[in-house]
C-alpha cells in the first residue's frame, strides 16, 4: 500500500509536548498575521523584538462605530481582547444625573436623587445602542460583554480574568475532580455540550465489554487504562478534546494517567465540604418506576406514593459515603496543580466559574 495515501494523524504525544513547552503560547505571543501586515525585511529580528516587548496598550472611547473599527483594522490596530461594558438605560441615566466633579482634584463623585429624564441623553443612548451592534459584529471573535451594573471591584475582576485569557488553539484535555455529590457528571455534560468535547462517561460503558471473569468484581487498572487509552486515542477525542471524570481514583491510576500519551492540560477540582457532600448524597433516592432521582430537601417526591417506593443506592448510605469521602481526601493531594472551583453554589454559577478558567493562564 502506498504510504502517502494513508490517513495521517498528529500523534497524541505531540500535543503533550506542545503544552509542556508552551509552543502554542509562543505562537500567540508573535502572531503570524503581524508579519503579513508589517512585512519586515528581516522577519527573525522582527519577531525577536516583538518577543521583547513587555507593554501593551489600552484604547478607551474609540472605536465607537463599525466603520471606525474597520479603519483601525486596516492600519493594523487589531486588539486581542475587546471589553464592552453594558448596563440598562435607567442605570446609565441615574449615574449621569448624580455625577459630581471636584474642580481641584478632578475626582468624580456621585449621589443618587430624583431627576427628570433628559431627551438629549436618551437619544444619545439610543445612538450608542445602534453603534454597539456594528462593534459587536466587528469584534465578535475577541469580544466579551460585561454587566457594569455591579460594584467596580467585581467589574474589574471580570475584566482582568478576561484579558488574562488566551485564544488557545490547543485541544482541551480536561480532568474534572471532586468528591461524590459535587456535580462532576452534570458539569461535564454542560461543558461537553457547549464546547463539543467528548464526555469521559463514554469510557465507563466500554469497560463492560472487557474479557474479565465474572468472579472478578473490580476491573484491574491495566484493563481500565487499556480501554481509556483506546477511547481517548480516537479521532473525535483528538480533534474535539475530552473531559474525564470519575478517574483516576487512586495513586496508581493517577501515575498511570500521567505516564500515558493522554495527559490532561487542565485539571479542575469541584471543592465541597464533607457535610455538604453527605447532605447531597445521603438524602437522595431513585424512583424505580420512572428512574427519576429525588432529594428530600431540594427536590422532594411529588406524592406519598412515589415517596414510599423510593430506593437508596448502597453507595449513598451514610457509612459508605463517609468512607468514600475519606479515601477521596487522601488521594486529592496527588494533584498539586489543580484549579479549585467552589461547588457549593448553584450549578449555573459553578459552570460559569469553570468556563472562565477554561482558557485563563
C-alpha positions in Angstrom: 0.0 0.0 0.0 1.2 3.5 -0.8 2.2 5.1 2.5 1.3 8.6 1.2 -2.4 7.7 0.9 -2.9 6.5 4.4 -4.9 8.8 6.7 -2.2 10.8 8.6 -2.8 12.0 12.2 -0.7 14.0 14.6 0.4 11.6 17.4 -1.1 12.4 20.9 2.4 12.9 22.3 2.9 15.9 20.1 0.1 17.8 21.8 1.5 16.8 25.2 5.0 18.1 24.1 3.5 21.4 22.8 1.6 22.0 26.0 4.6 21.2 28.2 7.0 23.5 26.3 4.4 26.2 25.7 4.7 26.1 21.9 1.1 27.3 21.4 1.7 30.2 23.8 4.8 31.3 21.8 2.8 31.3 18.6 0.3 33.6 20.3 3.0 36.0 21.5 4.0 36.9 18.0 1.1 36.1 15.7 2.0 35.4 12.0 -0.6 38.0 11.0 1.7 40.8 12.1 4.3 39.5 9.6 1.8 39.9 6.9 0.7 43.3 8.0 4.1 44.9 8.6 6.1 42.8 6.1 9.5 43.4 7.7 12.7 42.9 5.7 14.2 40.8 8.5 11.4 38.6 9.9 13.7 36.9 12.5 14.8 40.2 14.1 11.3 41.5 13.9 10.0 38.5 15.9 12.8 38.8 18.4 11.9 42.5 19.0 8.3 41.6 19.3 9.1 39.0 21.9 11.0 41.6 24.0 8.0 43.9 24.2 6.7 43.9 27.7 4.0 46.5 27.5 0.7 46.6 25.5 -1.9 49.2 25.1 -5.5 50.1 26.1 -7.9 52.1 23.9 -11.0 53.7 25.6 -13.7 55.6 23.8 -12.6 54.5 20.3 -13.8 52.9 18.1 -17.4 54.0 18.6 -18.8 52.7 15.2 -18.2 49.7 13.0 -16.6 52.0 10.4 -14.0 53.2 12.9 -13.3 49.6 13.9 -12.7 48.6 10.3 -10.5 51.6 9.8 -8.3 50.6 12.8 -8.1 47.0 11.4 -6.9 48.3 8.0 -4.0 50.1 9.6 -3.0 47.1 11.7 -4.5 48.1 15.0 -6.1 44.7 16.0 -6.9 44.2 19.7 -6.5 40.8 21.3 -9.3 41.5 23.8 -12.4 43.7 23.5 -14.4 44.5 26.6 -17.9 46.1 26.2 -19.4 47.4 29.5 -23.2 47.2 29.4 -25.9 48.4 31.7 -29.6 49.2 31.5 -30.5 52.7 30.3 -32.1 53.7 33.6 -28.9 52.8 35.4 -26.8 54.9 33.0 -29.2 57.8 33.2 -29.1 57.7 37.0 -25.3 57.6 37.0 -25.1 60.7 34.8 -27.6 62.7 36.8 -25.7 62.0 40.0 -22.2 62.7 38.8 -20.2 65.3 40.6 -16.6 66.5 39.8 -14.2 68.0 42.2 -12.7 71.1 40.4 -9.5 70.9 42.4 -8.6 67.2 42.3 -10.6 66.3 39.2 -12.0 63.3 41.2 -15.5 62.1 40.1 -18.1 61.5 42.8 -21.8 60.6 42.6 -25.0 61.0 44.5 -28.4 59.5 43.8 -31.5 61.6 43.7 -34.8 62.0 41.8 -34.2 63.6 38.4 -36.2 64.5 35.2 -35.4 62.4 32.1 -33.5 64.4 29.5 -34.5 63.7 25.9 -31.0 64.5 24.6 -29.4 61.9 26.9 -32.0 59.3 25.9 -31.3 60.0 22.2 -27.5 59.6 22.8 -28.1 56.3 24.5 -30.2 55.1 21.5 -27.4 56.1 19.2 -24.9 54.1 21.3 -27.2 51.0 21.2 -27.3 51.2 17.4 -23.5 51.6 17.2 -22.9 48.7 19.5 -24.4 46.2 17.0 -21.7 47.2 14.5 -18.9 47.0 17.0 -20.2 43.6 18.2 -20.0 42.3 14.6 -16.5 43.7 14.0 -15.0 42.2 17.2 -17.2 39.2 17.6 -14.3 36.8 18.0 -12.5 38.7 20.7 -15.4 40.4 22.4 -16.8 39.9 25.9 -19.8 41.9 27.2 -19.7 42.5 30.9 -22.5 43.8 33.1 -21.3 47.1 34.6 -24.3 47.4 36.9 -22.4 45.9 39.8 -19.6 47.1 42.1 -16.4 48.3 40.4 -14.3 45.7 42.1 -16.4 42.9 40.6 -16.3 44.5 37.1 -12.6 44.8 37.4 -12.1 41.2 38.4 -14.2 40.0 35.4 -12.3 42.2 33.0 -9.0 41.1 34.4 -9.9 37.4 34.1 -10.9 38.0 30.5 -7.8 39.8 29.4 -5.7 37.1 31.0 -7.4 34.5 28.7 -5.7 33.5 25.6 -7.3 32.4 22.3 -6.0 28.9 22.7 -5.7 26.6 19.7 -4.8 23.6 21.8 -7.5 20.9 22.2 -8.8 20.8 25.7 -8.0 17.7 27.7 -9.8 18.2 30.9 -9.6 16.2 34.1 -12.6 17.0 36.4 -12.1 16.0 40.0 -14.3 16.4 43.1 -15.8 14.5 46.0 -19.0 12.5 45.4 -22.0 14.8 45.2 -20.0 17.7 43.9 -21.8 17.6 40.5 -18.9 16.3 38.3 -21.2 14.5 35.9 -23.6 17.4 35.4 -20.8 19.9 34.8 -19.0 17.6 32.4 -22.2 17.3 30.4 -22.6 21.0 30.3 -19.1 21.6 29.1 -19.2 18.8 26.5 -22.5 20.1 25.1 -21.3 23.7 24.7 -17.7 23.0 23.5 -18.4 19.7 21.7 -15.9 17.8 23.8 -16.2 14.1 24.3 -17.7 13.3 27.7 -15.5 10.9 29.7 -18.5 8.9 30.8 -18.4 7.2 27.4 -15.4 5.2 28.6 -17.3 3.7 31.5 -19.7 1.8 29.3 -16.8 0.4 27.3 -15.5 -1.5 30.4 -18.5 -3.8 30.3 -17.1 -5.2 27.0 -13.8 -6.3 28.7 -13.0 -10.0 28.7 -13.0 -10.3 32.5 -14.2 -13.3 34.5 -17.5 -12.7 36.2 -16.0 -13.7 39.6 -13.8 -10.5 39.4 -15.9 -7.6 40.8 -13.3 -4.9 40.4 -11.8 -4.5 36.9 -8.0 -4.3 37.0 -6.4 -0.9 36.4 -4.4 -2.3 33.5 -7.6 -3.2 31.6 -9.3 0.1 32.5 -6.3 2.0 31.2 -6.3 0.0 28.1 -9.9 0.9 27.4 -9.3 4.5 28.4 -6.3 4.9 26.1 -8.1 3.3 23.2 -11.1 5.7 23.7 -9.1 8.8 24.1 -7.0 7.9 21.1 -9.9 8.1 18.7 -10.3 10.8 16.1 -13.1 12.6 17.9 -11.1 13.0 21.1 -8.0 14.1 19.2 -10.0 16.8 17.2 -12.6 17.9 19.7 -10.9 17.3 23.0 -12.3 15.4 26.0 -13.4 15.8 29.6 -12.7 12.9 32.0 -14.3 12.5 35.4 -14.6 9.6 37.9 -11.0 8.6 37.0 -8.4 8.4 38.4 -9.5 7.3 41.9 -6.2 6.3 43.5 -2.4 6.9 43.4 -1.7 4.1 40.9 -4.3 5.3 38.4 -3.1 8.9 38.7 0.5 7.8 38.0 -0.6 5.7 35.0 -2.6 8.6 33.6 0.4 11.0 33.9 2.7 8.4 32.2 0.2 7.8 29.3 0.0 9.6 26.0 -3.2 11.4 27.1 -2.1 13.7 29.9 -4.7 16.4 30.8 -3.8 20.0 30.2 -6.4 21.4 32.5 -7.3 19.9 35.9 -10.3 21.3 37.8 -11.5 20.3 41.3 -15.0 20.9 42.4 -14.4 21.8 46.0 -17.1 20.9 48.6 -17.1 20.2 52.4 -17.8 16.8 53.7 -21.0 18.0 55.4 -22.5 19.3 52.2 -21.4 16.2 50.3 -23.1 13.9 52.8 -26.3 16.1 52.7 -26.4 15.8 48.9 -25.7 12.1 48.8 -27.5 10.5 51.7 -30.7 12.4 51.2 -31.2 11.4 47.6 -33.2 8.4 46.3 -34.4 7.0 43.0 -37.8 6.1 41.8 -37.6 2.6 40.3 -40.6 3.2 38.2 -39.7 6.4 36.4 -36.0 6.3 37.0 -36.0 9.9 38.4 -33.9 10.9 41.3 -35.3 13.0 44.2 -33.8 14.7 47.2 -35.7 15.1 50.4 -34.6 18.8 50.8 -34.0 20.1 47.3 -36.4 18.0 45.2 -38.8 16.0 47.3 -41.0 13.3 45.8 -44.3 14.8 44.3 -46.5 12.4 46.2 -46.6 9.9 49.2 -47.0 7.1 46.7 -43.7 8.0 44.9 -42.0 8.6 48.3 -42.9 5.1 49.5 -41.3 3.3 46.6 -38.1 5.3 46.5 -34.9 3.3 46.7 -31.5 4.5 48.0 -28.4 3.2 46.3 -25.9 1.2 48.5 -23.1 3.7 47.8 -25.3 6.5 49.0 -25.6 5.2 52.5 -24.0 7.3 55.3 -21.3 4.7 56.1 -20.3 4.1 52.5 -20.4 7.8 51.6 -18.2 8.7 54.6 -15.7 6.0 53.7 -15.6 7.2 50.1 -15.0 10.8 51.2 -12.2 9.7 53.5 -10.5 7.9 50.6 -11.0 10.9 48.3 -9.4 13.3 50.8 -6.3 11.0 51.0 -5.9 10.9 47.2 -6.6 14.6 46.4 -3.0 15.5 47.4 -1.8 13.7 44.2 -2.8 16.7 42.1 -0.8 19.8 43.2 -1.5 22.0 40.1 -5.3 21.6 40.4 -7.6 24.7 39.9 -10.1 24.8 42.8 -13.7 25.7 41.9 -16.3 26.4 44.6 -19.0 23.8 44.1 -21.2 25.0 47.0 -23.3 27.2 44.8 -26.0 26.8 42.1 -24.9 24.7 39.0 -25.1 27.7 36.7 -22.5 29.6 38.8 -20.3 26.6 39.0 -20.4 26.2 35.2 -19.6 29.9 34.8 -16.5 29.6 37.1 -15.3 26.5 35.1 -15.9 28.3 31.8 -14.0 31.4 33.0 -10.9 29.3 33.9 -11.0 27.2 30.8 -8.7 29.5 28.8 -7.1 31.5 31.7 -3.4 31.4 32.2 
